Amino acid sequence: MNFANARFGASGAEGLTAQEFAHLGGGSIAYLKTIKSEDAQRLFPQIEEIRPGLQLFALIGADGAPIMLTDSKDAAIANAWEHELETVSVH
């Protein structure tokens, strides 16, 4: 299924363009994603090389913009709360 073209009748999001969907929750929602250190460079290209095999937590804005990378889930959640962002877990 192509989610960019999906329609959500009951939720009131029917007819959203891909760009509108990407900005849904912007400024109020952040996604918390567990990632491997090997994948961190893709999301956070500005970081230096990280030792392979680490479990990290990425805080990502609703629009997909990376916000924070940490080795502590609590630190990521605290950073989101500090910036008045509600966290949603991504698996």
N, C-alpha and C positions, 0 to 999 in steps of 0.2 A: 504494500500500500504506500502510496506517495503522500506523506503527511502534509506536505506543502499544499496539496490540493484537497485535503480532507475537509468535510463540512461537519460542524458540530451543532445540530439543530437545537437540542435541549439546553445547551450551555449558553446560547446566545452568541456564539462565535461563528455562526454560519456566514460563509462568504468572505472570510479573512484571506487576504493575499499572503504569500509567503513572507513578505517583508513585515506586514502587520502582525503576523503570528510570531515572528522573531522578536518583536518589541513588546509582546504581551507580557506584562509583569515587570517591564523595565523600570528600574529604580526602586522596586519594592521586593523583588524576589531574587534569590541567588541559589544556584544549584551546588550541592556538595557532592563531589564525586571522588571515590577512592580510585587512585591510579598507581601504577608501578612507576618507579623512578625512571625506567627506560622510556616511558611515554611522556614524561614531564616536559622534555625539550620541545615536543610538538605543540603543546598548549602554551608553554611559557618559553618562547625562543630566546629571550634575553638572559635566562639563567645559565650559569656555568654548568659544566658537566657534573652529574650527580652519580654517586656510587650505585651500580646496578643492584637490583633485588630489594630495594626499599619500598615499603608501602607508604604512600603520601596521600594527602587530601587536598583536592583542588576546589576552590571556591570560584564559581563561574557565574557571571551575570546572566540575566534572562536573555540577553541578546547574544550570548556566547562569548563575550569578552572575559578574558581571564582576570580575576581579582587578586587571588592569593594562592600560594602553594605552601604547605606546611606538613610536618610529620605528625601533627597533633589534631585530631578531630575537634577536640575542645577549643583549640586556638582558632580554627576556622569558623566554628560556630560563634565564638566570642567576637571575632572580627565582623561577622555578618550583623550581629546584634548591635555592635558599636555603631555601625553605619545604617541602622534601622532597616535591615534586610531580613526578610523571612526566608529561612532555608528550606529547601526541598531536596531530598536525597535522590541521587541518580544511580542506578545500578548498571 
